[in-house]
């Protein structure tokens, strides 16, 4: 305890010994300039997500017939061999990464021409069209999914190839 008490006295004395510095009449010294701020690299632009909508067969059919839609078939390639919507481009979900650069060029061209982009799958329970559509929407594209997929198209008696 004695050493702590003695240390406290020394600290207290040290604090008391610090007086206000005397006023000097010496010329002021120059202050060194602050270093220039280093520019941080610009953050990459934030990509705005596109819209994801659903299109029904009665809306898609006239557009498909007029050629005013970009249509992707997200089913596996061998399934499309059993029938597809005429004019649809095969883009299986598992080929997304391999085809994205080519497909984005097609999507930009379709957008410039005022054509909606529609993706379909086998039926309403098939998740492949939604998976591709969500990836494209995340990249800033407005995408529609065919409500009910190829099954709804076929049930409506619409043409297939």
C-alpha positions as CSV (number, residue, x, y, z in Angstrom):
1,X,0.0,0.0,0.0
2,X,2.9,2.4,0.8
3,X,4.3,2.1,-2.7
4,X,0.9,2.8,-4.2
5,X,0.3,5.7,-2.0
6,X,3.8,7.0,-2.8
7,X,3.1,6.5,-6.5
8,X,-0.1,8.5,-6.2
9,X,1.8,11.3,-4.6
10,X,4.3,11.3,-7.3
11,X,1.7,11.2,-10.0
12,X,-0.2,14.0,-8.3
13,X,2.9,16.0,-7.9
14,X,3.8,15.4,-11.6
15,X,0.4,16.7,-12.6
16,X,0.7,19.7,-10.4
17,X,4.2,20.5,-11.8
18,X,2.8,21.0,-15.2
19,X,2.2,24.7,-15.4
20,X,0.9,26.7,-18.3
21,X,3.8,27.2,-20.8
22,X,5.4,30.6,-20.7
23,X,4.5,33.1,-23.3
24,X,7.3,33.5,-25.8
25,X,8.0,36.3,-28.2
26,X,9.8,34.2,-30.7
27,X,8.6,34.3,-34.3
28,X,5.9,31.7,-35.1
29,X,7.2,28.6,-36.9
30,X,5.8,27.5,-40.3
31,X,3.3,24.7,-40.1
32,X,4.1,21.9,-42.5
33,X,1.4,21.4,-45.1
34,X,-0.9,18.4,-44.8
35,X,-0.1,15.6,-47.2
36,X,-2.4,15.4,-50.1
37,X,-5.2,13.0,-49.7
38,X,-4.8,9.8,-51.5
39,X,-7.7,9.1,-53.8
40,X,-9.5,5.9,-53.1
41,X,-10.3,3.7,-56.1
42,X,-13.8,4.3,-57.3
43,X,-16.3,1.7,-56.3
44,X,-17.8,-0.3,-59.1
45,X,-21.2,1.1,-60.1
46,X,-24.1,-0.5,-58.3
47,X,-26.2,-2.4,-60.8
48,X,-29.9,-1.9,-60.5
49,X,-31.8,-5.1,-60.5
50,X,-34.2,-5.7,-63.3
51,X,-37.9,-6.5,-63.0
52,X,-39.1,-10.1,-62.9
53,X,-42.7,-10.5,-64.2
54,X,-44.9,-13.3,-65.4
55,X,-46.5,-13.4,-68.9
56,X,-49.5,-15.5,-69.8
57,X,-49.9,-17.5,-73.0
58,X,-52.5,-15.1,-74.4
59,X,-50.1,-12.3,-74.3
60,X,-47.1,-14.3,-75.5
61,X,-48.7,-16.0,-78.5
62,X,-49.3,-12.9,-80.6
63,X,-45.8,-11.5,-79.9
64,X,-44.3,-14.9,-80.7
65,X,-46.2,-15.0,-84.0
66,X,-45.2,-11.4,-84.9
67,X,-41.5,-12.0,-83.9
68,X,-41.6,-9.3,-81.3
69,X,-40.3,-11.3,-78.4
70,X,-37.0,-12.8,-77.4
71,X,-37.8,-16.3,-76.2
72,X,-35.5,-18.6,-74.2
73,X,-36.2,-22.2,-73.4
74,X,-34.5,-23.0,-70.0
75,X,-35.2,-26.7,-70.1
76,X,-32.3,-29.2,-70.6
77,X,-31.3,-29.5,-74.2
78,X,-32.5,-33.0,-74.7
79,X,-36.0,-32.1,-73.4
80,X,-36.3,-29.3,-76.0
81,X,-35.7,-32.0,-78.6
82,X,-39.2,-33.4,-77.9
83,X,-40.8,-30.1,-78.8
84,X,-40.5,-26.4,-78.1
85,X,-42.1,-23.0,-78.9
86,X,-41.2,-22.0,-82.4
87,X,-38.4,-19.4,-82.4
88,X,-37.3,-20.2,-78.8
89,X,-33.5,-20.3,-78.2
90,X,-32.3,-23.1,-76.0
91,X,-30.6,-21.8,-72.9
92,X,-30.6,-24.6,-70.2
93,X,-30.1,-23.4,-66.7
94,X,-26.8,-25.4,-66.4
95,X,-25.4,-23.5,-69.4
96,X,-26.0,-20.0,-67.9
97,X,-22.4,-19.1,-67.2
98,X,-21.2,-20.4,-70.5
99,X,-23.8,-18.5,-72.5
100,X,-24.2,-15.3,-70.6
101,X,-22.0,-13.0,-72.7
102,X,-23.6,-14.1,-75.9
103,X,-27.1,-14.0,-74.4
104,X,-26.6,-10.5,-72.9
105,X,-25.8,-9.2,-76.4
106,X,-29.1,-10.7,-77.6
107,X,-31.0,-9.3,-74.7
108,X,-29.6,-5.8,-75.2
109,X,-30.5,-6.0,-78.9
110,X,-34.0,-7.1,-78.0
111,X,-34.4,-4.3,-75.5
112,X,-33.3,-1.8,-78.1
113,X,-35.9,-3.2,-80.5
114,X,-38.6,-2.9,-77.8
115,X,-39.0,-6.7,-77.5
116,X,-39.6,-8.3,-74.1
117,X,-37.5,-11.2,-73.0
118,X,-39.4,-14.3,-71.9
119,X,-38.1,-17.5,-70.4
120,X,-40.0,-20.7,-70.1
121,X,-39.6,-24.2,-68.6
122,X,-41.5,-27.5,-68.7
123,X,-44.4,-26.4,-66.5
124,X,-45.4,-24.3,-63.4
125,X,-43.4,-26.6,-61.1
126,X,-40.2,-26.4,-63.1
127,X,-37.7,-24.1,-61.3
128,X,-35.3,-23.7,-64.2
129,X,-36.9,-20.7,-65.9
130,X,-37.1,-18.8,-62.6
131,X,-33.5,-19.6,-61.8
132,X,-32.3,-18.2,-65.2
133,X,-34.7,-15.2,-64.9
134,X,-33.5,-14.3,-61.4
135,X,-29.9,-14.4,-62.5
136,X,-30.7,-12.1,-65.4
137,X,-32.8,-9.7,-63.3
138,X,-29.9,-9.5,-60.9
139,X,-27.7,-8.3,-63.8
140,X,-30.2,-5.5,-64.5
141,X,-32.4,-7.1,-67.2
142,X,-36.2,-7.0,-67.2
143,X,-37.4,-10.6,-67.7
144,X,-40.7,-12.4,-67.9
145,X,-41.4,-16.0,-67.2
146,X,-44.1,-17.8,-69.2
147,X,-46.9,-18.7,-66.8
148,X,-47.3,-22.4,-66.8
149,X,-44.4,-23.0,-69.1
150,X,-44.4,-25.2,-72.2
151,X,-47.2,-27.4,-70.8
152,X,-49.6,-24.4,-70.8
153,X,-48.5,-23.5,-74.4
154,X,-49.1,-27.1,-75.6
155,X,-52.4,-27.5,-73.7
156,X,-53.6,-24.3,-75.5
157,X,-53.0,-26.1,-78.8
158,X,-50.5,-23.6,-79.9
159,X,-47.8,-24.5,-82.5
160,X,-44.7,-26.3,-81.5
161,X,-41.6,-27.4,-83.4
